[in-house]
Amino acid sequence: MKTADFIIVLGCKKCGKCDGICETGALTHVDGIASVDHEKCNLCMRCIKVCPNKALVYLD
């Protein structure tokens, strides 16, 4: 299984749009800022698609 190759950039505005969107629990929030557990991420990209601020960026 491939691990996640994307990062969270500083553009996270703490809007909460991605809350609960991750089916594997890889996306969490620390002090309102999104964080990804790369071991749990299955690269479904749901978090990236829902982020209105483009704070989640996939690095191919």
C-alpha positions, -999 to 999 in steps of 0.1 A, spaced: 0 0 0 13 34 -10 16 60 18 3 95 13 25 118 -6 7 150 2 12 177 28 -8 203 46 4 238 36 1 269 58 -30 280 41 -53 261 64 -79 286 76 -95 263 102 -128 265 84 -138 229 94 -151 218 59 -129 187 61 -141 176 95 -152 140 94 -146 137 57 -118 111 60 -130 75 60 -98 61 74 -94 87 102 -61 99 87 -72 136 87 -73 151 122 -71 186 136 -47 200 162 -57 234 174 -79 237 144 -52 230 119 -55 200 96 -30 172 99 -26 139 80 -14 105 94 4 93 63 2 56 75 -36 57 76 -42 77 44 -55 58 14 -52 87 -11 -90 90 -17 -85 128 -21 -118 136 -4 -102 161 19 -85 179 -10 -117 181 -30 -137 196 -1 -111 222 10 -122 256 -2 -88 272 6 -66 246 -13 -47 241 20 -43 204 12 -19 198 -17 -11 165 -34 25 161 -43 28 136 -71 
